[in-house]
Amino acid sequence: MVKFTIYTGGYTSFIVSYLFDTQTSTLTYLDTIATSANPSWLKQHPTNENIIYAVNEVGPLGVLQAYATTPGGGLTLLDEVSSGGNGPAFCAPLSSDRVAIMNYGSGDGEVIPTVDGGTKFDNSTSVLVEFTPPPGGASNPHMALEHGNEVFVPDLGGDNIWRIGSVGGPGSGDFSIHGFIEHPKGTGPRHMAILGDDMYVLHETANTLTKQAIPPFPNGTSPIVATVSTLAADRPANATFAAAELLLPPPSRAYPAPLLYASNRNIGGTPDARGDTIGIFAPAAPLRAVRQVYTGLVQIRGMALGAGEAGEAYLVALGAVSGGMVVYKRTEGGYNLEEVARNASAVPRTTLVMLPLRG
């Protein structure tokens, strides 16, 4: 029997925690923790699962916070620091004991060092990275993904992937833009994943998933070798969609085949009583759609997988507008999803982390 705590954030001034019990297949409320406004993105520390980072997606200056989990689904605020810009929508801990936070509203990002095991921020050596907006438009960085000595940043407004890195090599605090990878205009790259030498980019505006080789460092190019629609073939006519989350769990003994999971948001036009779908895609040549799973959730933004052997079987998704929260078990080697728990009364949320229950 394994139990998990699921912490969920959104556009409120609180984080809500839930208990998922794998033995009883139940998903129940635990606690409501008061926070600053709009903790719209949560991320765990890479080595200490009891530390959670949260953005406060506000302006003119956003905030990055560090929390410690407590038994029973609580949180204790450890530290907070300015994000350096407006409306941060994403943060990612880096291997160099830093956290990258991307300011969607002001087109920049900050790389902030941490101390004391990631529990505190050292803003004295933070680096602000400013992204060049497209002509007549705005830069909207929406993610930061570390790969080797680089950090890749999808720019939804600029239709490219920025490459930032440490000027002084690994461990240096001096980050700067090394180059960028252009993507088709108007496609809106939002999130991405890397498998081997290939990168997969989810486009919010075009509702596509693309595959290409990682271009040579620092500013090379490579052709997009595959493009697939993220949308279900039997979607309602005249509905407007916006792709959101992209997950690529690491292969394991139980799930040896790499698979991508993408969430589709029906944001306007014809509604669908079946809710939004989670699309499952196989990255091996050719990149292809495997299955679309209807969820009953409206506008899936928060989606995450459990970690380790105990958690890797489970995928959790949240409705940002309605529908609550649902836990799926990955079946058929990950090629399908089976619902095992649902809490339809869970408040609308945009982000979550899932970790073994404390206490």
C-alpha positions as a LaTeX table, in Angstrom:
\begin{tabular}{lrrr}
\hline
Residue & $x$ (\AA) & $y$ (\AA) & $z$ (\AA) \\
\hline
Met1 & 0.00 & 0.00 & 0.00 \\
Val2 & 1.33 & 3.43 & $-0.98$ \\
Lys3 & $-0.15$ & 6.82 & $-0.22$ \\
Phe4 & 0.74 & 10.08 & $-1.93$ \\
Thr5 & 0.29 & 13.74 & $-1.13$ \\
Ile6 & $-0.70$ & 15.86 & $-4.12$ \\
Tyr7 & $-0.08$ & 19.60 & $-3.76$ \\
Thr8 & $-2.06$ & 21.77 & $-6.19$ \\
Gly9 & $-1.69$ & 25.46 & $-7.04$ \\
Gly10 & $-3.63$ & 27.91 & $-9.17$ \\
Tyr11 & $-4.92$ & 31.45 & $-9.53$ \\
Thr12 & $-5.88$ & 31.91 & $-5.88$ \\
Ser13 & $-3.99$ & 32.75 & $-2.70$ \\
Phe14 & $-3.68$ & 29.17 & $-1.47$ \\
Ile15 & $-2.28$ & 25.73 & $-2.24$ \\
Val16 & $-4.56$ & 22.75 & $-1.66$ \\
Ser17 & $-3.27$ & 19.28 & $-0.76$ \\
Tyr18 & $-4.97$ & 15.94 & $-1.37$ \\
Leu19 & $-4.34$ & 12.33 & $-0.36$ \\
Phe20 & $-4.23$ & 9.62 & $-3.01$ \\
Asp21 & $-4.47$ & 6.11 & $-1.53$ \\
Thr22 & $-3.47$ & 3.42 & $-4.03$ \\
Gln23 & $-5.05$ & 0.63 & $-1.96$ \\
Thr24 & $-8.52$ & 2.17 & $-1.69$ \\
Ser25 & $-8.29$ & 4.12 & $-4.98$ \\
Thr26 & $-9.51$ & 7.27 & $-3.24$ \\
Leu27 & $-8.56$ & 10.92 & $-3.70$ \\
Thr28 & $-9.47$ & 13.00 & $-0.66$ \\
Tyr29 & $-8.92$ & 16.54 & 0.62 \\
Leu30 & $-6.12$ & 17.14 & 3.16 \\
Asp31 & $-5.40$ & 20.83 & 3.72 \\
Thr32 & $-5.61$ & 24.39 & 2.39 \\
Ile33 & $-2.40$ & 26.39 & 2.85 \\
Ala34 & $-2.51$ & 30.18 & 2.59 \\
Thr35 & 0.06 & 31.62 & 0.17 \\
Ser36 & 0.79 & 34.79 & $-1.74$ \\
Ala37 & $-1.31$ & 35.38 & $-4.84$ \\
Asn38 & $-1.37$ & 33.03 & $-7.82$ \\
Pro39 & 0.89 & 30.05 & $-7.05$ \\
Ser40 & 0.23 & 28.90 & $-10.62$ \\
Trp41 & 3.28 & 26.61 & $-11.03$ \\
Leu42 & 4.82 & 24.20 & $-8.50$ \\
Lys43 & 8.01 & 22.19 & $-8.86$ \\
Gln44 & 9.86 & 19.80 & $-6.55$ \\
His45 & 13.51 & 20.13 & $-5.64$ \\
Pro46 & 15.44 & 17.58 & $-7.76$ \\
Thr47 & 17.02 & 15.72 & $-4.82$ \\
Asn48 & 14.98 & 16.73 & $-1.75$ \\
Glu49 & 11.36 & 15.78 & $-2.30$ \\
Asn50 & 10.31 & 17.70 & 0.80 \\
Ile51 & 11.12 & 21.08 & $-0.81$ \\
Ile52 & 8.67 & 22.61 & $-3.27$ \\
Tyr53 & 9.20 & 25.79 & $-5.29$ \\
Ala54 & 6.23 & 27.96 & $-6.27$ \\
Val55 & 5.90 & 30.93 & $-8.57$ \\
Asn56 & 3.57 & 33.82 & $-7.74$ \\
Glu57 & 2.29 & 34.82 & $-11.18$ \\
Val58 & 1.71 & 38.49 & $-10.43$ \\
Gly59 & 3.01 & 41.85 & $-11.65$ \\
Pro60 & 4.79 & 44.12 & $-12.00$ \\
Leu61 & 7.23 & 41.83 & $-10.15$ \\
Gly62 & 6.54 & 38.18 & $-9.57$ \\
Val63 & 7.86 & 36.08 & $-6.71$ \\
Leu64 & 9.64 & 32.74 & $-6.32$ \\
Gln65 & 8.97 & 30.89 & $-3.06$ \\
Ala66 & 10.47 & 27.85 & $-1.36$ \\
Tyr67 & 8.29 & 25.65 & 0.86 \\
Ala68 & 8.97 & 22.66 & 3.08 \\
Thr69 & 6.36 & 19.93 & 3.21 \\
Thr70 & 5.02 & 18.93 & 6.62 \\
Pro71 & 3.28 & 15.75 & 7.79 \\
Gly72 & $-0.37$ & 15.54 & 6.89 \\
Gly73 & $-0.14$ & 17.61 & 3.69 \\
Gly74 & 0.96 & 20.97 & 5.07 \\
Leu75 & 3.60 & 23.45 & 3.89 \\
Thr76 & 5.95 & 25.86 & 5.66 \\
Leu77 & 7.31 & 28.91 & 3.83 \\
Leu78 & 11.12 & 28.90 & 3.93 \\
Asp79 & 12.09 & 31.86 & 1.74 \\
Glu80 & 10.98 & 34.04 & $-1.14$ \\
Val81 & 12.62 & 36.33 & $-3.69$ \\
Ser82 & 11.60 & 38.55 & $-6.59$ \\
Ser83 & 11.42 & 36.87 & $-10.00$ \\
Gly84 & 12.90 & 40.00 & $-11.60$ \\
Gly85 & 9.96 & 40.44 & $-13.97$ \\
Asn86 & 6.23 & 40.34 & $-14.57$ \\
Gly87 & 3.98 & 37.30 & $-14.40$ \\
Pro88 & 6.26 & 34.28 & $-13.93$ \\
Ala89 & 4.50 & 31.17 & $-15.23$ \\
Phe90 & 7.22 & 28.55 & $-14.75$ \\
Cys91 & 10.21 & 27.65 & $-12.61$ \\
Ala92 & 12.74 & 24.83 & $-12.83$ \\
Pro93 & 15.45 & 23.82 & $-10.35$ \\
Leu94 & 18.82 & 23.40 & $-12.08$ \\
Ser95 & 21.60 & 20.95 & $-11.25$ \\
Ser96 & 23.91 & 23.82 & $-10.23$ \\
Asp97 & 21.81 & 24.63 & $-7.12$ \\
Arg98 & 19.98 & 27.36 & $-8.97$ \\
Val99 & 16.37 & 27.92 & $-9.97$ \\
Ala100 & 15.39 & 29.32 & $-13.35$ \\
Ile101 & 12.14 & 31.29 & $-13.31$ \\
Met102 & 10.51 & 32.50 & $-16.53$ \\
Asn103 & 8.54 & 35.77 & $-16.59$ \\
Tyr104 & 5.83 & 35.28 & $-19.20$ \\
Gly105 & 4.53 & 38.85 & $-18.91$ \\
Ser106 & 7.79 & 40.78 & $-19.34$ \\
Gly107 & 9.69 & 38.51 & $-21.72$ \\
Asp108 & 12.62 & 37.71 & $-19.45$ \\
Gly109 & 13.82 & 35.18 & $-16.92$ \\
Glu110 & 16.02 & 35.04 & $-13.87$ \\
Val111 & 18.51 & 32.40 & $-12.72$ \\
Ile112 & 18.61 & 32.50 & $-8.92$ \\
Pro113 & 21.19 & 30.65 & $-6.77$ \\
Thr114 & 20.06 & 28.68 & $-3.74$ \\
Val115 & 21.89 & 27.93 & $-0.50$ \\
Asp116 & 21.33 & 25.71 & 2.55 \\
Gly117 & 20.31 & 22.70 & 0.50 \\
Gly118 & 17.93 & 24.67 & $-1.70$ \\
Thr119 & 15.91 & 26.07 & 1.18 \\
Lys120 & 17.10 & 29.69 & 0.78 \\
Phe121 & 17.74 & 32.05 & $-2.13$ \\
Asp122 & 20.92 & 34.07 & $-2.66$ \\
Asn123 & 19.76 & 36.97 & $-4.80$ \\
Ser124 & 23.15 & 38.72 & $-4.70$ \\
Thr125 & 24.34 & 36.81 & $-7.77$ \\
Ser126 & 21.05 & 36.35 & $-9.64$ \\
Val127 & 21.22 & 36.81 & $-13.41$ \\
Leu128 & 18.39 & 38.39 & $-15.42$ \\
Val129 & 18.13 & 37.08 & $-18.98$ \\
Glu130 & 16.17 & 39.31 & $-21.38$ \\
Phe131 & 14.71 & 37.72 & $-24.53$ \\
Thr132 & 14.41 & 39.76 & $-27.72$ \\
Pro133 & 10.75 & 40.15 & $-28.74$ \\
Pro134 & 9.69 & 39.48 & $-32.33$ \\
Pro135 & 8.94 & 42.49 & $-34.56$ \\
Gly136 & 5.61 & 43.94 & $-33.50$ \\
Gly137 & 5.11 & 41.25 & $-30.88$ \\
Ala138 & 6.13 & 40.13 & $-27.41$ \\
Ser139 & 8.41 & 37.47 & $-26.00$ \\
Asn140 & 6.55 & 35.03 & $-23.73$ \\
Pro141 & 9.00 & 32.50 & $-22.21$ \\
His142 & 6.96 & 29.58 & $-20.93$ \\
Met143 & 9.41 & 26.91 & $-19.74$ \\
Ala144 & 13.03 & 26.18 & $-18.86$ \\
Leu145 & 14.50 & 22.75 & $-19.56$ \\
Glu146 & 18.07 & 21.92 & $-18.54$ \\
His147 & 20.04 & 19.69 & $-20.90$ \\
Gly148 & 23.78 & 19.24 & $-20.46$ \\
Asn149 & 25.34 & 22.67 & $-19.97$ \\
Glu150 & 22.39 & 24.49 & $-21.50$ \\
Val151 & 18.89 & 25.60 & $-20.57$ \\
Phe152 & 16.32 & 25.58 & $-23.38$ \\
Val153 & 13.49 & 28.14 & $-23.12$ \\
Pro154 & 10.42 & 27.83 & $-25.39$ \\
Asp155 & 9.15 & 31.30 & $-26.30$ \\
Leu156 & 5.43 & 31.12 & $-27.04$ \\
Gly157 & 5.26 & 34.69 & $-28.34$ \\
Gly158 & 8.56 & 34.67 & $-30.21$ \\
Asp159 & 8.10 & 31.27 & $-31.91$ \\
Asn160 & 11.55 & 30.01 & $-31.04$ \\
Ile161 & 13.55 & 28.09 & $-28.45$ \\
Trp162 & 16.18 & 30.19 & $-26.65$ \\
Arg163 & 19.45 & 28.56 & $-25.60$ \\
Ile164 & 20.99 & 29.96 & $-22.45$ \\
Gly165 & 24.03 & 28.74 & $-20.59$ \\
Ser166 & 26.83 & 29.56 & $-18.25$ \\
Val167 & 29.54 & 31.72 & $-19.77$ \\
Gly168 & 32.09 & 30.36 & $-17.32$ \\
Gly169 & 31.11 & 26.72 & $-17.72$ \\
Pro170 & 29.24 & 24.43 & $-15.33$ \\
Gly171 & 28.82 & 25.91 & $-11.88$ \\
Ser172 & 29.35 & 29.51 & $-12.99$ \\
Gly173 & 26.64 & 31.99 & $-12.15$ \\
Asp174 & 27.11 & 34.04 & $-15.32$ \\
Phe175 & 24.26 & 32.99 & $-17.63$ \\
Ser176 & 23.58 & 34.45 & $-21.05$ \\
Ile177 & 21.81 & 33.71 & $-24.34$ \\
His178 & 23.95 & 31.54 & $-26.62$ \\
Gly179 & 21.50 & 31.32 & $-29.51$ \\
Phe180 & 18.03 & 30.24 & $-30.51$ \\
Ile181 & 16.18 & 27.64 & $-32.60$ \\
Glu182 & 13.51 & 29.07 & $-34.87$ \\
His183 & 10.09 & 27.44 & $-35.09$ \\
Pro184 & 7.30 & 28.10 & $-37.61$ \\
Lys185 & 5.74 & 31.51 & $-37.14$ \\
Gly186 & 2.48 & 31.60 & $-35.26$ \\
Thr187 & 2.81 & 28.09 & $-33.80$ \\
Gly188 & 3.45 & 29.18 & $-30.19$ \\
Pro189 & 6.01 & 26.73 & $-28.73$ \\
Arg190 & 4.95 & 26.29 & $-25.09$ \\
His191 & 6.63 & 23.21 & $-23.58$ \\
Met192 & 9.25 & 20.71 & $-24.73$ \\
Ala193 & 10.98 & 17.45 & $-23.84$ \\
Ile194 & 14.27 & 15.85 & $-24.84$ \\
Leu195 & 14.94 & 12.18 & $-25.55$ \\
Gly196 & 18.46 & 11.24 & $-26.56$ \\
Asp197 & 19.55 & 13.59 & $-29.33$ \\
Asp198 & 16.01 & 14.66 & $-30.26$ \\
Met199 & 13.78 & 17.43 & $-28.98$ \\
Tyr200 & 9.99 & 17.38 & $-28.96$ \\
Val201 & 8.14 & 20.70 & $-28.87$ \\
Leu202 & 4.46 & 21.21 & $-28.02$ \\
His203 & 2.92 & 24.20 & $-29.82$ \\
Glu204 & $-0.01$ & 25.88 & $-28.06$ \\
Thr205 & $-1.32$ & 27.90 & $-31.00$ \\
Ala206 & $-0.87$ & 25.31 & $-33.75$ \\
Asn207 & $-1.82$ & 22.34 & $-31.54$ \\
Thr208 & 1.08 & 20.32 & $-32.88$ \\
Leu209 & 3.92 & 18.21 & $-31.54$ \\
Thr210 & 7.17 & 18.38 & $-33.50$ \\
Lys211 & 10.37 & 16.36 & $-33.54$ \\
Gln212 & 13.85 & 17.49 & $-34.57$ \\
Ala213 & 17.45 & 16.73 & $-33.74$ \\
Ile214 & 19.01 & 19.02 & $-31.14$ \\
Pro215 & 20.95 & 21.48 & $-33.31$ \\
Pro216 & 24.71 & 21.85 & $-32.85$ \\
Phe217 & 25.78 & 24.11 & $-30.00$ \\
Pro218 & 25.52 & 27.04 & $-29.62$ \\
Asn219 & 23.35 & 28.37 & $-32.45$ \\
Gly220 & 22.88 & 25.68 & $-35.05$ \\
Thr221 & 19.72 & 24.73 & $-36.88$ \\
Ser222 & 18.07 & 21.42 & $-37.73$ \\
Pro223 & 14.98 & 20.55 & $-39.75$ \\
Ile224 & 11.73 & 19.53 & $-38.13$ \\
Val225 & 11.46 & 15.90 & $-39.23$ \\
Ala226 & 7.95 & 15.15 & $-37.95$ \\
Thr227 & 4.83 & 17.10 & $-37.04$ \\
Val228 & 1.65 & 15.55 & $-35.63$ \\
Ser229 & $-1.59$ & 17.09 & $-34.44$ \\
Thr230 & $-2.23$ & 16.89 & $-30.71$ \\
Leu231 & $-6.00$ & 16.90 & $-31.22$ \\
Ala232 & $-8.48$ & 14.04 & $-31.16$ \\
Ala233 & $-9.93$ & 13.15 & $-34.55$ \\
Asp234 & $-13.47$ & 13.07 & $-33.11$ \\
Arg235 & $-13.27$ & 16.49 & $-31.43$ \\
Pro236 & $-16.32$ & 18.78 & $-31.69$ \\
Ala237 & $-16.60$ & 20.92 & $-34.77$ \\
Asn238 & $-15.93$ & 24.64 & $-34.30$ \\
Ala239 & $-14.09$ & 24.15 & $-31.00$ \\
Thr240 & $-10.93$ & 26.16 & $-30.28$ \\
Phe241 & $-8.03$ & 24.32 & $-28.70$ \\
Ala242 & $-4.73$ & 25.25 & $-27.04$ \\
Ala243 & $-2.22$ & 22.51 & $-26.20$ \\
Ala244 & $-0.75$ & 22.86 & $-22.71$ \\
Glu245 & 1.30 & 20.24 & $-20.85$ \\
Leu246 & 3.86 & 17.77 & $-22.19$ \\
Leu247 & 5.27 & 14.86 & $-20.14$ \\
Leu248 & 8.03 & 12.43 & $-21.09$ \\
Pro249 & 8.60 & 9.92 & $-18.26$ \\
Pro250 & 11.98 & 8.18 & $-18.23$ \\
Pro251 & 11.93 & 4.57 & $-19.44$ \\
Ser252 & 11.92 & 1.96 & $-16.67$ \\
Arg253 & 11.59 & $-1.78$ & $-16.20$ \\
Ala254 & 7.80 & $-1.52$ & $-15.98$ \\
Tyr255 & 7.57 & 1.07 & $-18.77$ \\
Pro256 & 10.45 & 0.43 & $-21.17$ \\
Ala257 & 8.97 & 2.26 & $-24.16$ \\
Pro258 & 9.35 & 6.07 & $-24.13$ \\
Leu259 & 6.01 & 7.82 & $-24.56$ \\
Leu260 & 4.86 & 11.43 & $-24.59$ \\
Tyr261 & 1.66 & 12.63 & $-22.88$ \\
Ala262 & 0.13 & 15.93 & $-24.01$ \\
Ser263 & $-2.93$ & 17.76 & $-22.68$ \\
Asn264 & $-5.42$ & 19.45 & $-24.98$ \\
Arg265 & $-7.52$ & 22.39 & $-23.77$ \\
Asn266 & $-10.88$ & 23.20 & $-25.36$ \\
Ile267 & $-10.80$ & 26.96 & $-24.71$ \\
Gly268 & $-13.74$ & 28.17 & $-26.80$ \\
Gly269 & $-16.42$ & 27.42 & $-29.32$ \\
Thr270 & $-18.24$ & 24.11 & $-29.08$ \\
Pro271 & $-17.91$ & 22.49 & $-25.63$ \\
Asp272 & $-17.49$ & 18.75 & $-25.20$ \\
Ala273 & $-19.34$ & 16.82 & $-22.48$ \\
Arg274 & $-16.49$ & 14.30 & $-22.51$ \\
Gly275 & $-14.05$ & 16.99 & $-21.38$ \\
Asp276 & $-10.52$ & 17.52 & $-22.66$ \\
Thr277 & $-8.21$ & 14.76 & $-23.80$ \\
Ile278 & $-4.75$ & 13.57 & $-22.90$ \\
Gly279 & $-2.99$ & 12.51 & $-26.07$ \\
Ile280 & $-0.43$ & 9.67 & $-25.97$ \\
Phe281 & 2.34 & 9.77 & $-28.58$ \\
Ala282 & 5.12 & 7.36 & $-29.51$ \\
Pro283 & 8.34 & 9.23 & $-30.33$ \\
Ala284 & 10.02 & 6.43 & $-32.29$ \\
Ala285 & 10.13 & 6.96 & $-36.04$ \\
Pro286 & 7.69 & 7.94 & $-37.21$ \\
Leu287 & 6.40 & 10.18 & $-34.41$ \\
Arg288 & 2.76 & 9.17 & $-34.13$ \\
Ala289 & $-0.39$ & 9.52 & $-32.06$ \\
Val290 & $-1.27$ & 6.35 & $-30.16$ \\
Arg291 & $-4.43$ & 7.21 & $-28.25$ \\
Gln292 & $-6.64$ & 10.05 & $-27.01$ \\
Val293 & $-8.12$ & 9.66 & $-23.50$ \\
Tyr294 & $-11.16$ & 11.77 & $-22.65$ \\
Thr295 & $-10.95$ & 13.00 & $-19.06$ \\
Gly296 & $-14.10$ & 14.92 & $-18.11$ \\
Leu297 & $-11.81$ & 17.82 & $-17.15$ \\
Val298 & $-12.18$ & 21.30 & $-18.61$ \\
Gln299 & $-8.94$ & 23.01 & $-19.67$ \\
Ile300 & $-6.22$ & 20.68 & $-18.42$ \\
Arg301 & $-3.15$ & 22.68 & $-17.46$ \\
Gly302 & $-1.83$ & 20.80 & $-14.46$ \\
Met303 & $-0.56$ & 17.32 & $-15.28$ \\
Ala304 & 2.19 & 15.30 & $-13.61$ \\
Leu305 & 3.56 & 11.81 & $-13.11$ \\
Gly306 & 4.61 & 10.20 & $-9.86$ \\
Ala307 & 8.31 & 9.50 & $-9.35$ \\
Gly308 & 10.15 & 6.24 & $-8.66$ \\
Glu309 & 8.82 & 2.70 & $-8.82$ \\
Ala310 & 5.93 & 3.50 & $-6.48$ \\
Gly311 & 4.71 & 6.54 & $-8.38$ \\
Glu312 & 5.64 & 5.99 & $-12.02$ \\
Ala313 & 2.43 & 4.07 & $-12.71$ \\
Tyr314 & 0.25 & 7.11 & $-12.01$ \\
Leu315 & $-0.58$ & 10.23 & $-14.01$ \\
Val316 & $-2.59$ & 13.02 & $-12.36$ \\
Ala317 & $-4.47$ & 15.71 & $-14.29$ \\
Leu318 & $-6.35$ & 18.82 & $-13.14$ \\
Gly319 & $-9.09$ & 20.96 & $-14.63$ \\
Ala320 & $-8.17$ & 24.66 & $-14.63$ \\
Val321 & $-11.83$ & 25.58 & $-15.15$ \\
Ser322 & $-13.86$ & 22.62 & $-13.88$ \\
Gly323 & $-14.00$ & 18.85 & $-13.53$ \\
Gly324 & $-11.78$ & 18.53 & $-10.47$ \\
Met325 & $-8.85$ & 16.11 & $-10.47$ \\
Val326 & $-8.36$ & 12.59 & $-11.80$ \\
Val327 & $-5.68$ & 9.95 & $-11.22$ \\
Tyr328 & $-4.90$ & 7.49 & $-14.00$ \\
Lys329 & $-2.86$ & 4.32 & $-13.94$ \\
Arg330 & $-0.64$ & 3.78 & $-16.93$ \\
Thr331 & $-1.56$ & 0.44 & $-18.49$ \\
Glu332 & $-0.44$ & $-1.57$ & $-21.51$ \\
Gly333 & 3.12 & $-0.43$ & $-20.89$ \\
Gly334 & 1.98 & 3.20 & $-20.79$ \\
Tyr335 & 0.09 & 3.09 & $-24.10$ \\
Asn336 & $-3.22$ & 3.54 & $-22.30$ \\
Leu337 & $-4.62$ & 5.23 & $-19.18$ \\
Glu338 & $-7.11$ & 3.69 & $-16.76$ \\
Glu339 & $-8.95$ & 5.93 & $-14.29$ \\
Val340 & $-8.41$ & 4.81 & $-10.70$ \\
Ala341 & $-9.51$ & 7.82 & $-8.64$ \\
Arg342 & $-11.39$ & 11.08 & $-9.13$ \\
Asn343 & $-12.32$ & 14.06 & $-6.97$ \\
Ala344 & $-14.85$ & 16.05 & $-8.96$ \\
Ser345 & $-15.16$ & 18.67 & $-6.21$ \\
Ala346 & $-11.46$ & 19.60 & $-6.25$ \\
Val347 & $-11.11$ & 23.33 & $-6.84$ \\
Pro348 & $-9.89$ & 24.44 & $-10.30$ \\
Arg349 & $-6.09$ & 24.21 & $-10.39$ \\
Thr350 & $-3.27$ & 24.78 & $-12.89$ \\
Thr351 & $-0.33$ & 22.86 & $-11.39$ \\
Leu352 & 0.54 & 19.98 & $-9.10$ \\
Val353 & 3.33 & 17.91 & $-7.59$ \\
Met354 & 2.87 & 14.37 & $-6.26$ \\
Leu355 & 5.08 & 12.82 & $-3.58$ \\
Pro356 & 4.91 & 10.05 & $-0.99$ \\
Leu357 & 2.85 & 10.95 & 2.06 \\
Arg358 & 4.71 & 12.25 & 5.11 \\
Gly359 & 3.47 & 11.27 & 8.52 \\
\hline
\end{tabular}
